Structure formats: C-alpha cells, structure tokens
Amino acid sequence: MSGIGPVEPGEGTHARDTPLPAKVPRSPLTLWYAQHRRAAHAIAMSVAVLVVGGSLYATRPRQPPPPAPPFPSQVTDVVYAGRQDPPADGPGEAFTFAVELTVRSGPPVTVVRIGQPSDGLSLTWVPHSPFRTGNGFSRKITITMHVSECAKVSRNAGLPFLDVTLRNTRAIQVHSYILGGRYARDLSEALQVACGNNSESSPKS
C-alpha cells in the first residue's frame, strides 16, 4: 500500500515548533559598560586601592609625641673656677672669681641674671647677660663682688651660693648653686680684707 503523508524530519534534524526569542534591548548603562569595560575595571581597581590605603593609614601605629625639653636647671651645671685678677677699673677691695657654666643636654640655655642673697653685696659679671650656651658647651663667667655695706654681710656662711636665672624653650627658672668649700674660704677671706673684724664698718676704699 502506498500513499503520501507528512514528511518526517531526517536524521540529524529536528522540527522547530517555537519561534526564536526576540532580542531584549540593552539599557544605556549596559551599553556603556560593554563599550568601556576595561576603563570600568581600572576605575574599580583604583577605588579599591584607595579604600585599602585609607584603611591602612587610619589604622597605622601612631608615633608618640616627642618628649618635652628638660627644665634649664636640670641640665645646667655651675662650678667654682677660682679667684681671678680684679678688673682695672673696679674698687680696690673687690672679690673677683670665675665660675664655669656647662649645658649637658637639651636646647640652648640663656643666662638672664646672676645674684646672691646678701643685701650688703652686689655683683657684676662678664660676659654681660643675657648670653646663651648650647648643648655640650661650657662658658667661663667672671664675676666681681662688691661690698656695699659690711653690717649686712654674713662672713660665716658655711655654704654660700649664687642665684642664677636660666631660660630655655621649656621654662625660665631661678636656681641656687652652692659652689663648695673652696668658694666659701675665698669669699670669707675677701670679706675679711674688705671689712676687717668690725662688721659695723664701711668697706675699705
């Protein structure tokens, strides 16, 4: 029996019963990304690097602030350096001596003033203040002591001292320096010469 029927698909073929899906239109952002993919990746990488770098900077170990400089009296030494020849234009019975000032560390120290506790004595010194001494350096100061009123001078002080006004970037201080037994003996001898044994007398001219 023969006849004509529907044509069967051959081997390796299949019938297409449904139409192809229509193309979905792309949004402007999608089109831009497709066209600038490499640039977008580079921008994203740069943003990531900035974020990571900012995080590392914010969480880095903080350095402690530098310590404050020392007070000037903590780093300044003043020692007695012996008797000196009196200045040619000074009074005949003046007591002239030297001290050595040394700054051991820290910023430079300025000598503002030198004084002593007795009302019957006055001081002059060279170099004239204010003068400055740097870290690790020493400065010789020549001091001349004048007796103005013997009655107000104590000639039996065991530990006479000098008041030195010091200044650096931390503070300004008045510090008392005890110059030791040698200074005490030299000072006592000078006062005996200037005033003799009568404490009520005026200093010898």
Secondary structure, 3 states (H helix, E strand, C coil): CCCCCCCCCCCCCCCCCCCCCCCCCCCHHHHHHHHCHHHHHHHHHHHHHHHHHHHHHHCCCCCCCCCCCCCHHHHEEEEEEEECCCCCCCCCCCEEEEEEEEECCCCCEEEEEEECCCCCEEEEEECCCCEEECCCCEEEEEEEEEECCHHHCCCCCCCCEEEEEEECCCCEEEEEEECCHHHHHHHHHHHHHHHCCCCCCCCCC
